[in-house]
Amino acid sequence: MNCCAIGNVMDAGTLFQGDLAPWIFTQQNGQREIDLIIPGLSSAESITTIEEAIESLPHVLSARINFTGRRLLVTWTDADFNPNSIAKTLSELGFTSRPFDPSGSGFKADDAQSRMLLRAVAVSGFAAANIMLLSVSVWSGAEGTTRDLFHWISAVIALPTVAYAGRPFFRSAARALSSGQFNMDVPISLAVCLAAMMSLYETSTHGKVAYFDASVTLLFFLLTGRYLDHLMRARARSAVSQLLSLAASSAMIVDEAGVPRLISATAIQPEMKMLVATGERFAADGVVASGVSEIDRSLVTGESNPESVTCGSVVHAGMMNLTGPLTVEVTAAGQDTFLAEIVRLMTSAEQSRSRFVQIADRLARIYSPAVHILAGLTLVGWLFWTGGDWHASLMTAIAVLIITCPCALGLAVPAVQTVASGVLFRNGVMIKDGAALEKLSAIDTVIFDKTGTLTRGNLRLVNAAALSPAALALAAGLAQISRHPLSKAICEAARLQGITPLVIEKSEEVPGCGLLGHDQGEQVKLGSRFWCGMPENETQGLPEFVLVKGSRAPTLFTFEDELRDDAGAVIAALKAIGTHVEILSGDRPAAVQRTAERLGIELWQAGVTPQAKLANVHALKDAGRKVLMVGDGLNDAPALAAGFTSMAPSSASDVGRNAADTIFMGESLMPVLVARNVAIATHQISIQNFTLAVGYNALAVPLAMLGFASPLIAAIAMSTSSIIVIANSLRLAFQFRQRTALAKSQVQGLTHLEQRAA
């Protein structure tokens, strides 16, 4: 059943209490699936617990969590299976759930959580700065009443801050404990609360040392990381939202009596007749029953050039009707449309689990119980050693909880990625997903789309120099009334040659054919070969317009999509370092072959659909290849999401940019090579940071367990380990400059050789 059929949009912040049956989608093979959102999913170690619990239900084939989107996709076989048992199982684990609604998608709840986290970061940061100033006075030698006053002021600041800013960790820890589970938020909550309570005890008993600064500073660092992680996941989820926005919400249908009426897109059924006006999107898949027009098919082919359609032409939901009204006989609607299939392809690609996520899941499951065991052993050991001294034993256990905080381990990769992202941005590369750099360092295959990726996406009149000024002036006179890309190219060519377009009488645009007018009493046509009476010939594989005036011989205008200036040099440089390069394009074979030959790319495919692109990516991945997918169109989105990593130009469609891990700006293709080269340095320093972080824990934890580190020293040690990791990451800026300069020199040298050869 079409999940969009639910009329009202559920409030994103409420728990779904209704029947899940209307949200089930039935696949062609009879399997059923449901897509749920789990708002409270904030820790990676919960993934395995949830998946195993759901897969243990009878008839369930698979349960796969997309941690980025907090979504759970469950597939089963038996038609009698009750999907409400999934929600019940999740509730028993301490998680609420609701159906994934394409019209809402939970984005309102995500915005609220983003604001909550940002407020918590601001409050904890402000509090940490002020408490640190007070602590400096105590460290400087304040004694007696003065010291107690500073401690009480710190308490007044710290305790409300811990209660307010610590809520994300406290709620997650409580949920995990209530279901008999442990996650990373449990030791964090224990350390923060115990440090705050022991500090309050020390303050009330006139103790010399309080640890309010340690608890609040710890919260600030952890909240900052959680907020940045939330932003990254929100950006990743927006790709599906952009695709869904292409679907029309209503359609004009001709009923059996021949009367047009407007209905909701969710009510469209096959065999209905749908009227699509100029400028509207198709609300369903179908076949043109009457009318002639041009449509934007970039959703399927990735090509920006309009395509002529007439009776019998196939159209798909989400495409735009450009120049003339059409009557379409519906063949598929709702979840059976081509657009819905692309959305499912993207969702399936996002559900795939990378090697890095699997390693992180395993580490997360080990780390939480290890921290509790170490702290518990420390408490018991010190109670035994000191003869029951609870104060000393508890303070030592708190120090262990704080010193084992995984801040340095957590910063090992993000710190490098932050430095790398900043330097790459200044070189025209924007990193959307931190894991992209690590993946870029390991790629061995690059798949390019053609139009808008290897080319600029701007058509140019190739044979302008061979045309007579009179022919170009006549063609420009007709072309200036049209917004067709080929017409724009003719007008631009005339402008560059300083030719003034002629004034054409009675000019008009004929949908699907071309332009028509009169000059000096003779009819003038500018359009397709067939319309202008010229034999078809696509041996060149280039777009063409034909100009005919009266009975004179026709004039041929040939166009070409310009290659990026350094495309050939970048391809050559990638091949020189052993990278396998391919082209997958939805364009015509002759055009793709011409581009491949000019760039020296031996392996190419033309007329490739989104499904075929995705299948090619999966086939290469199954063969052990690590694929970088570079594309710009809607039809590239599933392959971009499925690739080992992906890049898109800033000129790409919104869906393409959101599906890609990396965006490169400007007219140059060199950022692809720059990102590949500098990613290697990022990976190397990430490994160094991991070594430093693990080494810190190997040294600091035994010292804390032996009592050589108070909670304050533990907090300082934890912060110092983070500073060391950050300092090591800053070294990357120098290596980036070297590798960027190397990549630029490679491309500039090869480009110069190409220009000399030309």
Summary of the structure (lengths in Angstrom):
residues: 758
radius of gyration: 31.6
end to end distance: 58.9
largest distance: 113.7
contacts: 2640
relative contact order: 0.09
helix: 53%
strand: 17%
